[in-house]
């Protein structure tokens, strides 16, 4: 805050004419913008002194407010510059994989002219580009959720080791492309189950590991899970470029990038660490830079408090956990699912994905069709888009519940706001999923929604 000026009463300033001359000159300088100027006070205690004293107080307050306004303006300009930089980076991160997808589709649009090897490489490239789009979109969505004052954090019984393993496996293709090894090391005695928010926990780990992969050219990244001072700690150690000492205090600021030339070359929007720290703090923990040396790598530590679920026990052995967690080859075998969405591409893509996992899929193009089909046929679950013509998804869900349709209804929408989520549950949906969602996550959610409650 700008310091307020201390007003003083100077000694007698001469006769009336000289006083008026000084007052006039000081007023002219004030009008010209010199708010450090003060009207002379003679000490006579007359009306002229009272006027000068009052004007000096007003000018002092104005100078104080102006200094604060200038500081706020500078901060706002800096924030706008950072956001503009972020938008440019985000645009690049979105447009580049989109362009790759378009070009690769063009390359294989005529299967008769495309050798099988080209088709296979193109499909792999399309999948990688789609994954990059998904990560960028999730980063932008996560940043918007962090700014929502009404967002509530729900905790649940969470297998933290399984989530760390899953995050590493999902990111392993990024490491493979750079020939980087990513290794998980778990300390004995770490409990299997903790009470936390699974989504936020997963996002912190994903952001830290992805950051390590991005800024590492060669070597091995190690993710260590252990106990420290009554907390669960996840250390992500990389042998990458390291962080200069001068900027270490800013690395968790949104949109901040240590070296924009490196970010332009390697990709990124400058929000990953900021999101990780804010999510960790929301879990009652923290993310901090534990160690770093330029050219030698960095170690980030993510901690959350131990909130045991009541079924903590000993952590299952890795082999046992993999065996227990391994899904069936077709987890939706025999399940009948109704997909309601007005976009044909979305319906077709969802239908193919669910059918590959064993489901029998029916499709509706609007909410009215969805209600008719769900009541007339034996569907075990309905995937309901929210924004549809004729009858929207929320109204369709309400009609189905009013007609005593008791099967699970999962809302699938591109609107990630808490208000939309609340509206979906108020209408009667079983779960709420936000587009885009990875196919494996969607299948897991469908299986979980159909699982009988304990």
Secondary structure, DSSP 8 states (H G I E B T S, - for coil): ----------S---SHHHHHHHHHHHHHHHHTT-TT------SS-SHHHHHHHHHHHHHHHHHHHHHHHHHHHHHHHHHHHHHHHHHHHHHHHHHHHHHHHHHHHHHTSSGGGS-HHHHHHHHHHHHHHHHHHHHHHHHHHHHHHHT-TT-----EEEEHHHHHHHHHHHHHHHHHHTT-EEEEEE-TT--SEEEE-HHHHHHHHHHHHHHHHHT--SSEEEEEEEEETTEEEEEEEE-SS---GGGGGGTTSTT--S-HHHHHHH---S-HHHHHHHHHHHTT-EEEEEEEETTTEEEEEEEEE--B-S---S---HHHHHHHH---TTTTTT-EEEEE-S-HHHHHHHHHHHHHTT-EEEEESSHHHHHHHHHHS--SEEEEESS-SSS-HHHHHHHHHHTT--SEEEEEES---HHHHHHHHHHT-SEEEESS--HHHHHHHHHHHHS---
